[in-house]
Amino acid sequence: MKEELIARVVQVLRINMSWMTWNLFLAFIPLALSVWLFRIKRGGTWLWWLGFLVFYAFLPNAPYLLTDVIHLIDDIRTIQSIWMITLVLIPVYLLVILGGFEAYVISLINWGYYLHRIGKSQWIWRFELITHFLCAVGVYWGRFLRFNSWDFITQPDAVLTKGVEEILGKQPLVIIVITFVVLGGLYWIMKRVTLGLSQPDNRIGINSGRANSNTPNV
């Protein structure tokens, strides 16, 4: 019985590893782009703006991992062992989900660093809110309409027609608003944790209204 349970857990994890690896890969694309766009390069060129558009197209993939909790619920029903669920399944899911969301947090921290560098620190919190909303829409499109980031290129007509039509309904708007609130709340917490661990006296992007220093602290 014990061997059978372990074999079932291994089977579940093996099945999950494929989509977990793929989703994490998609989540780390905007993180890599944020380093290139906001830490290394300077804006103004057509290549930078192209990278910026790709960054926003792929950014919802990072918080999208939060919705993968639905797979955890299904796996819990399959395994039905409190010890295996607590010691194996939940830690794996937490690692993947937190890894994806941390990629989202660091991406926006890099975006805030760039705004500070060009003297637009007062816009950081505004762009963060706009980004949370756009990603909430993107998460809805991905989870319920099954759109992918590259669909902006492969089928832009479907994204603009079906995507826009769907989010105008009452239920989609409620889901998007709830997602926006969750993203904003988790980001607020994780941003402070991340900045606190990286540099305890860091205040850039946290109190953007007081960011009058000419030297970025991130």
C-alpha positions as CSV (number, residue, x, y, z in Angstrom):
1,M,0.0,0.0,0.0
2,K,2.8,2.4,0.9
3,E,4.7,1.6,-2.3
4,E,1.6,2.1,-4.3
5,L,1.0,5.5,-2.7
6,I,4.6,6.6,-3.4
7,A,4.3,5.4,-7.0
8,R,1.1,7.4,-7.4
9,V,2.8,10.6,-6.1
10,V,5.8,10.1,-8.4
11,Q,3.4,9.6,-11.3
12,V,1.5,12.8,-10.5
13,L,4.7,14.8,-10.1
14,R,6.1,13.4,-13.3
15,I,2.9,14.5,-15.2
16,N,3.0,17.9,-13.6
17,M,6.7,18.6,-14.2
18,S,6.0,19.2,-17.9
19,W,3.5,22.0,-17.5
20,M,5.3,23.3,-14.4
21,T,8.6,23.7,-16.3
22,W,6.9,25.2,-19.3
23,N,4.9,27.7,-17.2
24,L,8.0,28.7,-15.2
25,F,9.9,29.2,-18.5
26,L,7.2,31.6,-19.7
27,A,7.2,33.4,-16.4
28,F,11.0,34.0,-16.6
29,I,10.8,35.4,-20.1
30,P,9.6,38.8,-18.9
31,L,12.0,38.7,-16.0
32,A,14.9,38.3,-18.4
33,L,13.5,41.0,-20.6
34,S,13.1,43.4,-17.6
35,V,16.8,43.0,-16.9
36,W,17.8,43.8,-20.5
37,L,15.2,46.6,-20.9
38,F,15.4,48.4,-17.5
39,R,18.8,47.6,-16.1
40,I,21.1,47.3,-19.2
41,K,19.6,49.1,-22.1
42,R,18.3,52.7,-22.4
43,G,15.0,53.4,-24.1
44,G,14.3,55.3,-27.3
45,T,15.3,52.8,-30.0
46,W,12.9,50.7,-32.0
47,L,14.5,47.6,-30.6
48,W,13.9,48.7,-27.0
49,W,10.2,49.4,-27.8
50,L,9.8,46.1,-29.5
51,G,11.3,44.4,-26.4
52,F,9.0,46.5,-24.2
53,L,5.9,45.2,-26.1
54,V,7.1,41.6,-25.8
55,F,7.7,42.2,-22.1
56,Y,4.1,43.2,-21.5
57,A,2.8,40.4,-23.8
58,F,4.6,37.8,-21.7
59,L,4.3,39.4,-18.3
60,P,0.9,37.9,-17.4
61,N,2.5,34.4,-17.6
62,A,4.2,35.1,-14.2
63,P,1.1,35.8,-12.1
64,Y,-0.8,33.2,-14.1
65,L,1.0,30.5,-12.1
66,L,-1.3,31.5,-9.1
67,T,-4.2,30.0,-11.0
68,D,-2.4,26.6,-11.2
69,V,-3.7,26.0,-7.7
70,I,-6.6,24.3,-9.4
71,H,-4.3,21.5,-10.4
72,L,-3.2,21.2,-6.8
73,I,-6.8,20.6,-5.7
74,D,-7.2,17.9,-8.4
75,D,-3.9,16.2,-7.3
76,I,-5.0,16.3,-3.6
77,R,-8.2,14.4,-4.6
78,T,-6.1,11.9,-6.5
79,I,-3.5,11.2,-3.8
80,Q,-5.6,11.4,-0.7
81,S,-2.7,11.0,1.7
82,I,-2.2,13.9,4.2
83,W,1.5,13.2,4.7
84,M,2.3,13.0,1.0
85,I,0.2,16.1,0.3
86,T,1.8,18.1,3.1
87,L,5.4,17.0,2.7
88,V,5.6,16.6,-1.1
89,L,2.8,18.0,-3.1
90,I,2.2,21.3,-1.4
91,P,5.9,22.3,-1.2
92,V,6.4,21.6,-4.9
93,Y,3.4,23.7,-5.9
94,L,4.5,26.5,-3.5
95,L,7.9,26.5,-5.0
96,V,6.6,26.8,-8.6
97,I,3.8,29.3,-7.8
98,L,6.1,31.5,-5.7
99,G,8.9,31.3,-8.2
100,G,6.5,32.6,-10.9
101,F,5.1,35.4,-8.8
102,E,8.6,36.4,-7.7
103,A,9.5,36.7,-11.3
104,Y,6.6,39.1,-11.6
105,V,7.7,41.1,-8.6
106,I,11.3,41.5,-9.7
107,S,10.2,42.4,-13.2
108,L,8.2,45.3,-11.9
109,I,10.9,46.3,-9.5
110,N,13.2,46.6,-12.5
111,W,10.6,48.6,-14.3
112,G,10.4,50.9,-11.3
113,Y,14.2,51.2,-11.2
114,Y,14.1,52.4,-14.8
115,L,11.4,55.0,-14.1
116,H,13.5,56.3,-11.2
117,R,16.6,56.4,-13.4
118,I,14.8,58.6,-16.0
119,G,13.4,60.9,-13.3
120,K,9.8,59.5,-13.3
121,S,9.7,58.0,-9.8
122,Q,6.3,59.6,-9.1
123,W,4.9,57.4,-11.8
124,I,6.0,54.1,-10.3
125,W,2.9,53.3,-8.3
126,R,0.6,54.4,-11.2
127,F,2.4,52.1,-13.7
128,E,2.3,49.3,-11.1
129,L,-1.5,49.6,-10.8
130,I,-1.9,49.7,-14.6
131,T,0.3,46.6,-14.9
132,H,-1.7,44.7,-12.3
133,F,-4.9,45.5,-14.2
134,L,-3.5,44.5,-17.6
135,C,-2.1,41.3,-16.1
136,A,-5.5,40.5,-14.5
137,V,-7.0,40.7,-18.0
138,G,-4.2,38.6,-19.3
139,V,-4.6,36.0,-16.6
140,Y,-8.4,35.8,-17.4
141,W,-7.6,35.4,-21.1
142,G,-5.1,32.7,-20.5
143,R,-7.1,30.7,-17.9
144,F,-10.6,31.0,-19.4
145,L,-10.2,31.8,-23.1
146,R,-6.9,29.8,-23.4
147,F,-5.1,32.6,-25.2
148,N,-1.3,32.6,-25.3
149,S,1.1,35.5,-25.4
150,W,2.1,34.8,-29.0
151,D,-1.6,35.0,-30.0
152,F,-1.1,38.7,-30.3
153,I,0.9,37.9,-33.4
154,T,-0.6,34.6,-34.6
155,Q,-4.3,35.6,-34.2
156,P,-4.6,39.2,-33.2
157,D,-8.2,39.4,-34.6
158,A,-9.4,36.8,-32.1
159,V,-7.6,38.5,-29.2
160,L,-9.2,41.9,-30.1
161,T,-12.7,40.6,-30.8
162,K,-13.3,37.6,-28.6
163,G,-11.0,38.8,-25.9
164,V,-12.6,42.2,-25.6
165,E,-16.1,40.9,-25.9
166,E,-15.6,38.4,-23.2
167,I,-14.2,40.8,-20.6
168,L,-17.2,43.1,-21.0
169,G,-19.5,40.6,-19.3
170,K,-20.5,40.9,-15.7
171,Q,-18.8,37.6,-14.5
172,P,-15.5,38.2,-16.3
173,L,-15.3,41.7,-14.9
174,V,-15.8,40.4,-11.4
175,I,-13.1,37.8,-11.9
176,I,-10.7,40.4,-13.3
177,V,-11.4,42.8,-10.4
178,I,-10.8,40.0,-7.9
179,T,-7.6,39.0,-9.7
180,F,-6.5,42.6,-9.8
181,V,-7.0,42.9,-6.0
182,V,-5.1,39.7,-5.3
183,L,-2.2,40.7,-7.6
184,G,-2.0,44.1,-6.0
185,G,-2.1,42.7,-2.4
186,L,0.4,40.0,-3.0
187,Y,2.7,42.3,-5.0
188,W,2.6,44.8,-2.2
189,I,3.8,42.2,0.3
190,M,6.3,40.4,-1.9
191,K,7.8,43.7,-3.1
192,R,8.6,44.7,0.5
193,V,10.0,41.3,1.3
194,T,12.1,41.2,-1.8
195,L,13.5,44.7,-1.3
196,G,14.0,44.1,2.4
197,L,16.1,41.0,1.7
198,S,18.1,42.5,-1.1
199,Q,18.8,45.9,0.6
200,P,17.2,46.6,4.1
201,D,17.3,50.4,3.7
202,N,15.8,50.3,0.2
203,R,12.9,52.7,-0.4
204,I,12.8,53.1,-4.2
205,G,9.3,52.2,-5.5
206,I,7.9,51.8,-2.0
207,N,7.6,55.4,-1.1
208,S,7.8,56.8,-4.6
209,G,6.4,60.1,-3.5
210,R,9.6,60.7,-1.5
211,A,11.9,59.5,-4.1
212,N,13.8,62.8,-4.7
213,S,17.2,61.2,-4.6
214,N,19.2,61.3,-7.8
215,T,20.8,57.9,-7.1
216,P,18.7,54.7,-7.5
217,N,18.8,52.4,-4.4
218,V,17.5,49.3,-6.1
